[in-house]
Amino acid sequence: MVSINENALFGMGNPLLDISAVVDKDFLDKYGLKPNDQILAEDKHKAMFDEIAKKSKVEYHAGGSTQNSVKIAQWMIQTPHKVATFFGCIGTDHFGEILKQKAEEAHVDARYYQQTQEPTGTCAACITGDNRSLVANLAAANCYNKEKHLDLDGNWELVEKAKVYYIAGFFLTVSPESILKVAKHASENNKIFSLNLSAPFISQFFKEAMMKVMPYVDILFGNETEAATFAKEQGFEETDDIAEIARRAQSLPKVNKKRQRVVVFTQGKDDTVATIGEKVTMFSVLDIDQNDIVDTNGAGDAFVGGFLSELVQERPLEECIRAGHYAANVIIRRAGCTFPEKPDFP
């Protein structure tokens, strides 16, 4: 067993306060929402966040893709607390205070950059029956400032303490210069830097920023849809063969030659594809009865969280993937990115 230190895992991204509540059809109609959807908030949705927060059985969780993953990694590890550090931007409002409290309850060492221009980012889950309509308002999450936060000595020391780094591709839309600074630090010190493709639009519209970071990426995560879009944008010939896409992504230019890049693509219920050395290997996911699946939204974040929890303990790649599959299997049985008190990972 490798002993794990506090702040060994570093994540940086868009912190959102997840707010979920059961609503009725009138509520959906009022804000022009479909029962099962994921959208970014427009002006007409702004009042909805306060309205949903007033519902009787409202639940709050620390959310946003990267924060979800480091939170799950911390849950898988259990002790010590604060193995995971998280940087991101929030507001100086009530929702920001709840988010701080929720991160603390998850035992994540969240060091938020707080500014007064924008309110804390939120993601409302409007639940009707088995359906969830997600509305995200990034707000403050978009305001992360490298000079005012990452570059400060006290914060940069936490970056230096870490040995594994994870950033979701979504953050490329916010602060690519912050990602580059962290990625270069990892590369120069032979530490592990990982990135997630996150969504097809990142590979399409933030290609330049992504490819500036790619030479420093030791582990690349994504799902089958994101992988296909990435392959198309990169001009790979074989865009429908996921194993070939993984191989091609692995062989993209890399700065730190001491570590061969690992590419891991999940495919929902189908096998996870991973490059191990010169081979591409398929790993079957855990069986689950369709009736037990409540919500697959957090599955990708959970997979990464499980994976990172073993990676930070220097376990072999096969174990990291097994832990990823376990965490995803737990999460999809529950609404939102939530989990029981303790993991039961053999």
Backbone hydrogen bonds in HBPLUS format (Angstrom, degrees):
<---DONOR---> <-ACCEPTOR-->    atom                        ^
c    i                          cat <-CA-CA->   ^        H-A-AA   ^      H-
h    n   atom  resd res      DA  || num        DHA   H-A  angle D-A-AA Bond
n    s   type  num  typ     dist DA aas  dist angle  dist       angle   num
A0007-ASN N   A0082-LYS O   2.76 MM  75  6.07 158.2  1.81 139.3 145.1     1
A0163-LYS N   A0008-ALA O   2.82 MM 155  5.40 168.5  1.83 137.3 136.5     2
A0164-VAL N   A0008-ALA O   3.17 MM 156  6.48 155.6  2.23 166.1 169.9     3
A0009-LEU N   A0083-VAL O   2.99 MM  74  5.97 173.9  2.00 155.8 154.1     4
A0085-THR N   A0009-LEU O   2.79 MM  76  6.15 160.4  1.83 164.1 170.6     5
A0010-PHE N   A0164-VAL O   2.88 MM 154  6.29 165.7  1.90 160.3 165.1     6
A0166-TYR N   A0010-PHE O   2.86 MM 156  6.29 155.3  1.93 164.8 169.8     7
A0011-GLY N   A0085-THR O   2.89 MM  74  6.05 154.8  1.96 145.8 154.1     8
A0087-PHE N   A0011-GLY O   2.95 MM  76  6.46 150.3  2.04 145.6 154.4     9
A0013-GLY N   A0087-PHE O   3.04 MM  74  6.57 156.0  2.10 164.7 169.3    10
A0016-LEU N   A0063-GLY O   3.10 MM  47  4.82 176.8  2.10 107.1 107.7    11
A0063-GLY N   A0016-LEU O   2.65 MM  47  4.82 144.3  1.77 171.3 175.9    12
A0017-LEU N   A0121-GLY O   2.91 MM 104  6.31 160.6  1.95 136.2 138.3    13
A0123-CYS N   A0017-LEU O   2.97 MM 106  6.10 157.3  2.02 138.9 136.6    14
A0018-ASP N   A0061-HIS O   2.81 MM  43  5.04 155.4  1.87 164.9 163.5    15
A0061-HIS N   A0018-ASP O   2.98 MM  43  5.04 146.9  2.10 137.2 144.2    16
A0019-ILE N   A0123-CYS O   2.90 MM 104  6.08 165.9  1.92 147.6 150.6    17
A0125-ALA N   A0019-ILE O   2.79 MM 106  6.08 163.1  1.82 150.3 153.3    18
A0020-SER N   A0059-GLU O   2.93 MM  39  5.23 164.2  1.96 147.6 152.8    19
A0059-GLU N   A0020-SER O   2.88 MM  39  5.23 161.4  1.91 150.9 157.2    20
A0021-ALA N   A0125-ALA O   3.17 MM 104  6.54 159.2  2.21 173.3 171.4    21
A0127-ILE N   A0021-ALA O   2.95 MM 106  5.95 174.6  1.96 153.3 153.0    22
A0023-VAL N   A0127-ILE O   2.82 MM 104  5.71 160.7  1.85 146.7 151.5    23
A0027-PHE N   A0024-ASP O   3.07 MM   3  5.38 125.1  2.38 103.2 116.3    24
A0028-LEU N   A0024-ASP O   3.26 MM   4  6.73 158.7  2.30 150.9 156.0    25
A0029-ASP N   A0025-LYS O   2.84 MM   4  6.10 167.1  1.85 158.0 161.6    26
A0030-LYS N   A0026-ASP O   2.84 MM   4  5.94 154.8  1.90 144.4 151.5    27
A0031-TYR N   A0027-PHE O   3.33 MM   4  6.64 149.0  2.43 145.9 151.8    28
A0033-LEU N   A0028-LEU O   2.81 MM   5  4.82 174.9  1.81 139.7 141.2    29
A0032-GLY N   A0029-ASP O   3.09 MM   3  4.82 160.4  2.13  99.6 105.6    30
A0134-LEU N   A0037-ASP O   2.74 MM  97  5.95 169.4  1.75 155.1 151.5    31
A0039-ILE N   A0134-LEU O   2.90 MM  95  6.28 163.3  1.93 155.4 159.3    32
A0136-ALA N   A0039-ILE O   2.95 MM  97  6.40 166.9  1.97 157.7 159.7    33
A0041-ALA N   A0136-ALA O   2.69 MM  95  5.50 166.3  1.71 149.6 147.4    34
A0045-HIS N   A0042-GLU O   2.93 MM   3  5.48 154.7  2.00 115.6 123.7    35
A0046-LYS N   A0043-ASP O   3.15 MM   3  5.45 159.4  2.19 111.3 117.4    36
A0048-MET N   A0045-HIS O   2.87 MM   3  5.25 137.9  2.05 111.2 124.2    37
A0051-GLU N   A0047-ALA O   3.18 MM   4  6.44 155.9  2.24 147.4 154.8    38
A0052-ILE N   A0048-MET O   2.80 MM   4  6.00 162.7  1.83 158.2 161.2    39
A0053-ALA N   A0049-PHE O   3.20 MM   4  6.22 145.5  2.33 132.7 141.8    40
A0054-LYS N   A0051-GLU O   3.12 MM   3  5.34 147.0  2.23 100.6 110.5    41
A0055-LYS N   A0052-ILE O   3.15 MM   3  5.38 162.0  2.18 106.6 112.2    42
A0068-ASN N   A0064-GLY O   2.82 MM   4  5.94 154.2  1.89 162.2 170.9    43
A0069-SER N   A0065-SER O   3.13 MM   4  6.45 158.1  2.18 147.6 152.7    44
A0070-VAL N   A0066-THR O   2.99 MM   4  6.35 165.2  2.01 160.4 163.1    45
A0071-LYS N   A0067-GLN O   2.95 MM   4  5.93 147.5  2.06 140.8 150.3    46
A0072-ILE N   A0068-ASN O   2.95 MM   4  6.19 152.9  2.02 148.7 155.4    47
A0073-ALA N   A0069-SER O   2.93 MM   4  6.17 154.3  2.00 145.5 153.2    48
A0074-GLN N   A0070-VAL O   2.96 MM   4  6.11 158.0  2.01 140.8 146.4    49
A0075-TRP N   A0071-LYS O   2.98 MM   4  6.25 149.7  2.07 140.0 148.7    50
A0076-MET N   A0072-ILE O   2.88 MM   4  6.13 157.8  1.93 150.9 156.2    51
A0077-ILE N   A0073-ALA O   3.00 MM   4  6.25 152.2  2.08 147.5 155.2    52
A0078-GLN N   A0074-GLN O   2.79 MM   4  5.87 152.4  1.87 148.7 156.7    53
A0079-THR N   A0077-ILE O   2.81 MM   2  5.75 127.0  2.09 115.4  99.4    54
A0082-LYS N   A0107-HIS O   2.89 MM  25  5.45 146.8  2.00 150.4 155.5    55
A0109-ASP N   A0084-ALA O   2.84 MM  25  6.03 162.7  1.87 173.3 167.5    56
A0086-PHE N   A0109-ASP O   3.06 MM  23  6.17 155.7  2.12 133.3 130.7    57
A0111-ARG N   A0086-PHE O   2.83 MM  25  6.06 163.8  1.86 166.5 170.9    58
A0113-TYR N   A0088-GLY O   2.82 MM  25  6.05 162.3  1.85 150.0 156.2    59
A0090-ILE N   A0113-TYR O   2.96 MM  23  6.26 153.8  2.03 148.1 155.6    60
A0115-GLN N   A0090-ILE O   3.19 MM  25  6.69 156.4  2.25 156.3 160.4    61
A0096-GLY N   A0093-ASP O   3.11 MM   3  5.15 121.0  2.47  95.1 110.0    62
A0097-GLU N   A0093-ASP O   3.10 MM   4  6.53 147.2  2.21 146.4 155.3    63
A0097-GLU N   A0094-HIS O   3.09 MM   3  5.15 118.5  2.49  95.6 110.4    64
A0098-ILE N   A0094-HIS O   3.04 MM   4  6.44 155.5  2.10 151.3 158.0    65
A0099-LEU N   A0095-PHE O   2.93 MM   4  6.15 157.3  1.98 145.1 151.5    66
A0100-LYS N   A0096-GLY O   3.01 MM   4  6.29 155.9  2.07 146.5 152.3    67
A0101-GLN N   A0097-GLU O   3.06 MM   4  6.30 159.3  2.10 145.6 151.2    68
A0102-LYS N   A0098-ILE O   2.85 MM   4  6.13 155.8  1.91 153.3 160.2    69
A0103-ALA N   A0099-LEU O   2.93 MM   4  6.14 154.9  1.99 149.8 156.1    70
A0104-GLU N   A0100-LYS O   3.02 MM   4  6.21 154.2  2.09 144.9 152.2    71
A0105-GLU N   A0101-GLN O   2.94 MM   4  6.24 152.1  2.02 145.2 153.0    72
A0106-ALA N   A0102-LYS O   3.10 MM   4  6.33 136.1  2.30 135.9 146.9    73
A0106-ALA N   A0103-ALA O   3.14 MM   3  5.06 127.6  2.43  91.2 105.0    74
A0108-VAL N   A0103-ALA O   3.09 MM   5  5.54 166.8  2.11 159.8 155.8    75
A0107-HIS N   A0104-GLU O   2.89 MM   3  4.89 156.5  1.94 105.1 111.8    76
A0110-ALA N   A0108-VAL O   3.00 MM   2  5.63 125.2  2.31 107.4  91.6    77
A0140-ALA N   A0119-PRO O   2.87 MM  21  5.47 148.1  1.97 172.3 166.8    78
A0122-THR N   A0137-ASN O   2.95 MM  15  5.27 149.4  2.05 139.3 145.6    79
A0137-ASN N   A0122-THR O   2.73 MM  15  5.27 173.7  1.73 166.5 167.5    80
A0124-ALA N   A0135-VAL O   2.82 MM  11  5.14 154.4  1.88 152.1 146.8    81
A0135-VAL N   A0124-ALA O   2.90 MM  11  5.14 156.0  1.96 145.7 153.6    82
A0126-CYS N   A0133-SER O   2.91 MM   7  5.04 176.2  1.91 143.5 143.0    83
A0133-SER N   A0126-CYS O   3.00 MM   7  5.04 164.4  2.03 132.9 137.7    84
A0128-THR N   A0131-ASN O   3.03 MM   3  5.26 155.3  2.09 135.0 142.9    85
A0131-ASN N   A0128-THR O   2.88 MM   3  5.26 153.8  1.95 140.2 138.6    86
A0141-ALA N   A0138-LEU O   2.79 MM   3  5.24 143.0  1.92 156.3 144.9    87
A0142-ASN N   A0139-ALA O   3.06 MM   3  5.91 154.7  2.12 124.3 129.8    88
A0143-CYS N   A0140-ALA O   2.76 MM   3  5.20 164.4  1.78 121.8 127.3    89
A0149-HIS N   A0145-ASN O   3.04 MM   4  6.06 116.4  2.46 145.1 160.4    90
A0149-HIS N   A0146-LYS O   3.28 MM   3  5.36 154.0  2.35 101.1 108.8    91
A0151-ASP N   A0146-LYS O   2.96 MM   5  6.01 166.9  1.98 164.1 160.6    92
A0152-LEU N   A0149-HIS O   3.14 MM   3  5.51 152.1  2.23 109.6 117.8    93
A0155-ASN N   A0152-LEU O   2.96 MM   3  5.43 126.2  2.26 111.8 125.8    94
A0156-TRP N   A0152-LEU O   2.82 MM   4  6.00 169.9  1.83 164.9 168.4    95
A0157-GLU N   A0153-ASP O   2.95 MM   4  6.05 148.3  2.05 151.0 158.2    96
A0158-LEU N   A0155-ASN O   2.95 MM   3  5.36 132.2  2.18 106.4 118.7    97
A0159-VAL N   A0155-ASN O   3.33 MM   4  6.84 144.6  2.47 142.2 151.9    98
A0159-VAL N   A0156-TRP O   3.04 MM   3  4.96 120.1  2.41  92.9 108.3    99
A0160-GLU N   A0156-TRP O   2.96 MM   4  6.34 157.1  2.01 151.0 156.9   100
A0161-LYS N   A0157-GLU O   3.00 MM   4  6.25 135.0  2.20 137.4 149.3   101
A0162-ALA N   A0159-VAL O   3.22 MM   3  5.56 141.9  2.37 104.8 114.5   102
A0192-ILE N   A0163-LYS O   3.16 MM  29  6.37 162.2  2.19 157.6 152.1   103
A0165-TYR N   A0192-ILE O   2.77 MM  27  6.09 153.5  1.84 163.4 171.8   104
A0194-SER N   A0165-TYR O   2.77 MM  29  5.86 148.7  1.86 137.2 147.9   105
A0167-ILE N   A0194-SER O   3.08 MM  27  6.50 151.5  2.17 146.2 153.6   106
A0196-ASN N   A0167-ILE O   3.25 MM  29  6.67 139.7  2.42 144.6 147.5   107
A0171-PHE N   A0168-ALA O   3.06 MM   3  6.06 159.6  2.10 130.3 133.0   108
A0169-GLY N   A0196-ASN O   2.80 MM  27  5.13 124.3  2.11 124.2 139.5   109
A0172-LEU N   A0169-GLY O   2.86 MM   3  5.47 161.5  1.90 120.5 126.8   110
A0173-THR N   A0170-PHE O   3.14 MM   3  5.94 164.0  2.16 118.5 123.0   111
A0174-VAL N   A0171-PHE O   2.96 MM   3  5.09 155.3  2.02 104.8 112.9   112
A0175-SER N   A0171-PHE O   3.02 MM   4  6.21 161.4  2.06 172.2 171.0   113
A0178-SER N   A0175-SER O   3.02 MM   3  5.40 130.9  2.27 107.3 119.6   114
A0179-ILE N   A0175-SER O   3.25 MM   4  6.69 158.0  2.30 151.8 157.7   115
A0180-LEU N   A0176-PRO O   2.96 MM   4  6.21 162.1  1.99 149.3 153.8   116
A0181-LYS N   A0177-GLU O   3.12 MM   4  6.27 154.7  2.19 138.9 145.0   117
A0182-VAL N   A0178-SER O   3.16 MM   4  6.43 164.0  2.18 152.4 155.5   118
A0183-ALA N   A0179-ILE O   2.80 MM   4  5.98 165.1  1.82 156.9 162.1   119
A0184-LYS N   A0180-LEU O   2.88 MM   4  5.94 161.3  1.91 149.7 154.0   120
A0185-HIS N   A0181-LYS O   3.14 MM   4  6.29 155.0  2.20 139.7 146.6   121
A0186-ALA N   A0182-VAL O   2.99 MM   4  6.30 160.0  2.03 152.5 157.3   122
A0187-SER N   A0183-ALA O   3.00 MM   4  6.23 163.8  2.03 148.7 153.1   123
A0188-GLU N   A0184-LYS O   2.87 MM   4  6.01 167.8  1.88 155.6 158.5   124
A0189-ASN N   A0185-HIS O   3.14 MM   4  6.23 137.0  2.34 141.3 151.5   125
A0189-ASN N   A0186-ALA O   3.26 MM   3  5.31 132.9  2.49  95.8 108.1   126
A0191-LYS N   A0186-ALA O   2.77 MM   5  4.64 171.8  1.78 145.5 145.2   127
A0190-ASN N   A0187-SER O   3.27 MM   3  5.11 167.6  2.29 106.5 107.4   128
A0218-ASP N   A0193-PHE O   2.77 MM  25  5.33 154.3  1.84 152.5 161.4   129
A0219-ILE N   A0193-PHE O   3.24 MM  26  6.57 152.7  2.32 141.2 143.7   130
A0195-LEU N   A0219-ILE O   2.98 MM  24  6.48 153.2  2.05 164.4 172.8   131
A0221-PHE N   A0195-LEU O   2.88 MM  26  6.23 166.9  1.90 157.0 161.4   132
A0197-LEU N   A0221-PHE O   2.91 MM  24  6.24 159.3  1.96 146.1 150.0   133
A0199-ALA N   A0197-LEU O   2.75 MM   2  5.88 145.5  1.86 110.5  99.8   134
A0202-ILE N   A0199-ALA O   3.07 MM   3  5.67 146.5  2.18 117.5 126.3   135
A0204-GLN N   A0200-PRO O   3.17 MM   4  6.45 144.6  2.30 146.8 157.3   136
A0205-PHE N   A0201-PHE O   2.81 MM   4  5.74 172.9  1.81 149.2 151.5   137
A0206-PHE N   A0202-ILE O   2.93 MM   4  5.02 143.8  2.06 132.7 139.3   138
A0210-MET N   A0206-PHE O   2.96 MM   4  6.16 161.6  1.99 152.3 158.3   139
A0211-MET N   A0207-LYS O   2.85 MM   4  6.03 160.5  1.89 155.6 160.2   140
A0212-LYS N   A0208-GLU O   3.12 MM   4  6.33 129.6  2.39 140.0 152.3   141
A0212-LYS N   A0209-ALA O   3.30 MM   3  5.28 138.4  2.49  94.9 106.2   142
A0213-VAL N   A0210-MET O   3.10 MM   3  5.32 129.8  2.36  99.5 112.3   143
A0214-MET N   A0210-MET O   2.93 MM   4  6.15 144.0  2.07 145.4 156.8   144
A0216-TYR N   A0213-VAL O   2.84 MM   3  5.74 163.2  1.87 134.7 140.4   145
A0217-VAL N   A0214-MET O   2.95 MM   3  5.08 166.6  1.97 115.1 119.5   146
A0255-VAL N   A0215-PRO O   2.80 MM  40  5.44 167.0  1.81 144.7 143.8   147
A0262-VAL N   A0218-ASP O   2.75 MM  44  6.13 165.4  1.77 159.2 162.1   148
A0220-LEU N   A0262-VAL O   2.87 MM  42  6.39 155.9  1.93 157.2 165.2   149
A0264-VAL N   A0220-LEU O   2.82 MM  44  6.13 171.9  1.83 168.6 169.9   150
A0222-GLY N   A0264-VAL O   3.16 MM  42  6.63 125.4  2.47 158.4 159.9   151
A0266-THR N   A0222-GLY O   2.92 MM  44  6.43 153.4  2.00 154.6 155.5   152
A0227-ALA N   A0223-ASN O   2.87 MM   4  6.01 158.0  1.92 157.2 164.5   153
A0224-GLU N   A0266-THR O   3.00 MM  42  6.29 119.0  2.39 155.4 171.4   154
A0228-ALA N   A0224-GLU O   3.05 MM   4  6.19 155.6  2.12 141.1 146.8   155
A0229-THR N   A0225-THR O   3.12 MM   4  6.40 160.8  2.15 148.9 153.6   156
A0230-PHE N   A0226-GLU O   2.89 MM   4  6.05 161.5  1.92 150.3 156.0   157
A0231-ALA N   A0227-ALA O   2.90 MM   4  6.11 160.7  1.94 149.7 154.7   158
A0232-LYS N   A0228-ALA O   3.04 MM   4  6.25 157.2  2.09 146.0 151.8   159
A0233-GLU N   A0229-THR O   2.92 MM   4  6.14 166.0  1.94 154.9 158.5   160
A0234-GLN N   A0230-PHE O   2.90 MM   4  6.07 141.8  2.05 145.9 156.8   161
A0236-PHE N   A0231-ALA O   2.89 MM   5  5.12 157.7  1.94 156.1 154.7   162
A0235-GLY N   A0232-LYS O   3.11 MM   3  5.12 152.9  2.18 100.0 108.3   163
A0239-THR N   A0237-GLU O   3.11 MM   2  5.93 119.6  2.49 111.2  95.1   164
A0244-GLU N   A0241-ASP O   3.05 MM   3  5.37 118.4  2.45 103.4 118.2   165
A0245-ILE N   A0241-ASP O   2.97 MM   4  6.32 153.4  2.04 152.8 161.4   166
A0246-ALA N   A0242-ILE O   2.97 MM   4  6.18 158.7  2.02 145.3 150.5   167
A0247-ARG N   A0243-ALA O   3.01 MM   4  6.29 155.1  2.08 143.1 149.8   168
A0248-ARG N   A0244-GLU O   2.89 MM   4  6.14 160.9  1.93 150.8 155.7   169
A0249-ALA N   A0245-ILE O   2.83 MM   4  6.03 159.6  1.87 153.0 158.9   170
A0250-GLN N   A0246-ALA O   2.90 MM   4  6.06 149.6  1.99 143.8 152.4   171
A0251-SER N   A0247-ARG O   3.16 MM   4  6.44 144.5  2.29 141.7 150.2   172
A0252-LEU N   A0249-ALA O   3.34 MM   3  5.43 166.7  2.36 104.5 108.1   173
A0275-THR N   A0263-VAL O   3.02 MM  12  5.43 147.2  2.13 143.8 153.8   174
A0265-PHE N   A0273-VAL O   2.82 MM   8  5.14 161.8  1.85 154.4 159.7   175
A0273-VAL N   A0265-PHE O   2.84 MM   8  5.14 165.8  1.86 157.2 156.7   176
A0270-ASP N   A0267-GLN O   2.93 MM   3  5.12 151.4  2.01 138.8 132.4   177
A0272-THR N   A0283-PHE O   2.77 MM  11  5.03 158.9  1.81 155.5 150.3   178
A0283-PHE N   A0272-THR O   2.75 MM  11  5.03 157.3  1.81 149.1 156.6   179
A0274-ALA N   A0281-THR O   2.89 MM   7  5.35 160.7  1.93 156.7 162.7   180
A0281-THR N   A0274-ALA O   2.73 MM   7  5.35 167.4  1.75 166.6 163.1   181
A0276-ILE N   A0279-LYS O   2.79 MM   3  5.39 157.0  1.84 154.7 162.3   182
A0279-LYS N   A0276-ILE O   3.08 MM   3  5.39 149.1  2.17 135.5 131.2   183
A0292-ASP N   A0289-ASP O   2.77 MM   3  5.40 155.9  1.83 121.3 129.3   184
A0293-ILE N   A0290-GLN O   3.15 MM   3  5.47 159.1  2.20 107.7 114.2   185
A0294-VAL N   A0332-ILE O   2.69 MM  38  5.80 157.4  1.74 156.7 164.9   186
A0295-ASP N   A0332-ILE O   3.23 MM  37  5.04 162.6  2.26 128.4 133.4   187
A0299-ALA N   A0296-THR O   3.10 MM   3  5.30 163.8  2.13 114.0 118.8   188
A0302-ALA N   A0298-GLY O   2.86 MM   4  5.96 157.0  1.91 156.2 163.7   189
A0303-PHE N   A0299-ALA O   2.86 MM   4  6.08 156.0  1.91 150.2 156.4   190
A0304-VAL N   A0300-GLY O   3.18 MM   4  6.45 166.1  2.20 149.6 152.1   191
A0305-GLY N   A0301-ASP O   2.95 MM   4  6.20 155.7  2.01 144.7 152.1   192
A0306-GLY N   A0302-ALA O   2.89 MM   4  6.14 166.2  1.91 159.3 161.0   193
A0307-PHE N   A0303-PHE O   2.96 MM   4  6.14 164.5  1.98 151.9 156.7   194
A0308-LEU N   A0304-VAL O   2.82 MM   4  6.03 165.3  1.84 156.2 159.6   195
A0309-SER N   A0305-GLY O   3.04 MM   4  6.22 146.7  2.15 144.3 153.1   196
A0310-GLU N   A0307-PHE O   3.23 MM   3  5.66 135.4  2.45 106.1 116.3   197
A0311-LEU N   A0307-PHE O   2.99 MM   4  6.21 158.7  2.04 149.6 156.6   198
A0312-VAL N   A0308-LEU O   2.96 MM   4  5.97 162.5  1.99 152.5 153.7   199
A0313-GLN N   A0310-GLU O   2.96 MM   3  5.11 141.0  2.11 100.4 112.6   200
A0315-ARG N   A0310-GLU O   3.15 MM   5  5.48 168.4  2.16 143.9 144.1   201
A0314-GLU N   A0311-LEU O   2.88 MM   3  4.98 155.9  1.94 110.7 113.1   202
A0319-GLU N   A0316-PRO O   2.95 MM   3  5.45 125.4  2.26 110.7 124.0   203
A0320-CYS N   A0316-PRO O   3.11 MM   4  6.51 151.0  2.20 147.9 156.8   204
A0321-ILE N   A0317-LEU O   2.97 MM   4  6.29 158.1  2.02 155.2 160.0   205
A0322-ARG N   A0318-GLU O   3.00 MM   4  6.21 155.5  2.06 141.7 148.9   206
A0323-ALA N   A0319-GLU O   2.92 MM   4  6.14 156.9  1.98 148.3 153.9   207
A0324-GLY N   A0320-CYS O   2.95 MM   4  6.19 146.8  2.06 140.7 150.5   208
A0325-HIS N   A0321-ILE O   2.88 MM   4  6.19 159.1  1.92 154.1 158.6   209
A0326-TYR N   A0322-ARG O   2.99 MM   4  6.24 153.2  2.06 142.8 150.5   210
A0327-ALA N   A0323-ALA O   2.95 MM   4  6.17 171.1  1.96 152.6 154.0   211
A0328-ALA N   A0324-GLY O   3.01 MM   4  6.18 165.4  2.03 151.4 155.5   212
A0329-ASN N   A0325-HIS O   3.00 MM   4  6.07 153.7  2.07 143.5 150.8   213
A0330-VAL N   A0326-TYR O   3.04 MM   4  6.39 144.1  2.17 149.7 159.6   214
A0331-ILE N   A0327-ALA O   3.03 MM   4  6.26 166.0  2.05 153.7 157.1   215
A0332-ILE N   A0328-ALA O   3.08 MM   4  6.22 161.5  2.11 154.1 157.1   216
A0333-ARG N   A0330-VAL O   3.29 MM   3  5.73 155.7  2.35 108.9 116.1   217
A0334-ARG N   A0331-ILE O   3.04 MM   3  5.55 163.8  2.07 119.7 122.8   218
